[in-house]
């Protein structure tokens, strides 16, 4: 078990010496698990972007990608929403500005998570996007209120809180940039 040691000194005398277990989130194993979770969730966002962009035949049918003139929001938002927000989402279906914001959000959050940079903005943007996806189909199909969108939203916020971009990512380097030091929200 890793330990941390803290000493309080007055003059030449040690007043107290505390040896405590290192917090679990700071152990090398935990850092790698958080990094793996970051990369996995980043891939979820990046894959959704690429599939909607090119229509790879998974969630987006071949020939219906954004590059083919399809709308990344129209199919789902026109037909799938249910519950109290269905009308709101139906009205957004196929709107060019909604398509652009959705695709920028998917690409930006995916890239930030994969690279390990901009984790705070990725947490806010990713959580907002995921909560909106959750509200589009209330109540969820398999539970009274909980589904994977809420779990992913909690995860993306947790990843930012534990600095998951610092392990297997560019987070440490990114955090040392003058602009990021001046504007910590970019960390």
ABEGO torsion letter per residue (X at the ends): XBBBBBBBBBEABBABBBBBBBBAAABAAAAAAAAAAAAAAAAAAAAAAAAAAAGAGBABBBGABAAAGBBAAAAAAAAABBEAAAAAAAAABGBAAAAAAAAAAAAAAAAAAAAGBGAAAAAAAAAAAAAAAAAABOBBAABAABBAAAAAAAAAAAAAAAGAAABGBAAAAAAABAAAAABAAAX
